[in-house]
Amino acid sequence: MNICSDRVLQIPRSGIREIFDLIPEFKDVVNLCIGEPDFTTPSFIIKKAFEAAQSGATHYTANAGFLELREQISEKYKEEQGIHYAPDEEIIITMGAMEALFLSLMTIINPGEEVILPDPFWPNYEAQILIAGGKPVFVPTKEEEGWVLTAERIMPYLTSKTKAIIINSPSNPTGCVYSLHQLEQIARVAKDKNLIVISDECYEKIIYEGKHRSIASLEGMQPRTIVINSFSKTYAMTGWRIGYALGSKDIIKQMAKLQEDVASCASSVSQKAAIVALKEGNDSVEKMLQRYKVRRDLILEEIEKTPEISCLPPRGAFYIFLNIKKLNQSSRDVALKWLKEARVATVPGSSFGKEGEGYLRVSFSVSEDKIKEAFERIRGIL
Ligand SMILES: Cc1ncc(COP(=O)(O)O)c(C=O)c1O
């Protein structure tokens, strides 16, 4: 008998880790694997959270989190998306988007039920669906189609067991952003087939053209959507582990019940920090966005100067999904070669699913100097 459960053993190890774990073996690596803002949390957020802790915000909170924070999130979605979520019934605060997603899947998935997700995908979706006893169903998306999961592509993968569709706009790893028309098409499938949509919106503020639109705001979609969001990327608060989910009261009630058994609540201090971020964080968000824009333009210029590689310019998030097909090697081999010979770390596209083969995920959440240095080195070995 194995000491560890089948549940945990079936979970694949994230391919992102392989390159990451090798980095310390080399000197002076430019690390473009990074999946988080390189900025520190704005100092006023840290200061006010510290003050809140000193004033006694150091206890458990309600399972769903501080009501004040839920009220602010409700305001935000009213203002930005025109939809109302009742703070006391339809919002739960979680330990990052990660836990929001985990509680959602544990709440809605019965063993054997299927969850559609776009390939390439963020690997944690697959792992969490498996933990919940569900079956991940990967629907290919293509660079030529902007990496978007279209209704047409979903249709052949629907079965009587399909329960939910996960969408992630802007996307990690591809940087794609769904248009209103594309969201409407997915919404139509969800309504026709009675499916739940899990909409991971944690990069919503890192968009280079236009504004984020939540699928939950489309007609008839609010009751069948679970919105997942986070303070991690928007406010450079990854280590605070604070996020949230929005959904129908039946779902949120069960998620809050489960929260009691998973973590009791999200950190009280982080919740206080999140309140400050929502109230006073807009300028900081805008400043960080401007910096990402400069870096995105720079990395696109560098890629342009390198004929062996290409990419679809990302419309959101801070990743390039770099096409390396001309190099005629697997994405793992190219990532290893670039690490060993150029001391530039990237993530093999195959870590994000079959469709990711032939690509590398390159993060531009690093300084402009590092971007330039990395591409000089890459051109050097090419
Ligand atoms: C697409 C996506 N969703 C969710 C998360 C998790 O974010 P959090 O830090 O809020 O748990 C990440 C983090 O990398 C992500 O890229």
The ligand as a Gaussian input file, in Angstrom:
#p B3LYP/6-31G(d) Opt

LIG

0 1
 C       -4.238000      32.569000     -14.360000
 C       -3.950000      32.617000     -12.906000
 N       -4.950000      32.419000     -12.038000
 C       -4.746000      32.424000     -10.713000
 C       -3.489000      32.660000     -10.199000
 C       -3.312000      32.615000      -8.713000
 O       -3.255000      33.859000      -8.169000
 P       -3.260000      34.100000      -6.599000
 O       -1.911000      34.590000      -6.239000
 O       -4.319000      35.115000      -6.392000
 O       -3.602000      32.814000      -5.940000
 C       -2.409000      32.877000     -11.049000
 C       -1.056000      33.073000     -10.516000
 O       -0.075000      32.968000     -11.200000
 C       -2.655000      32.867000     -12.445000
 O       -1.673000      33.099000     -13.309000

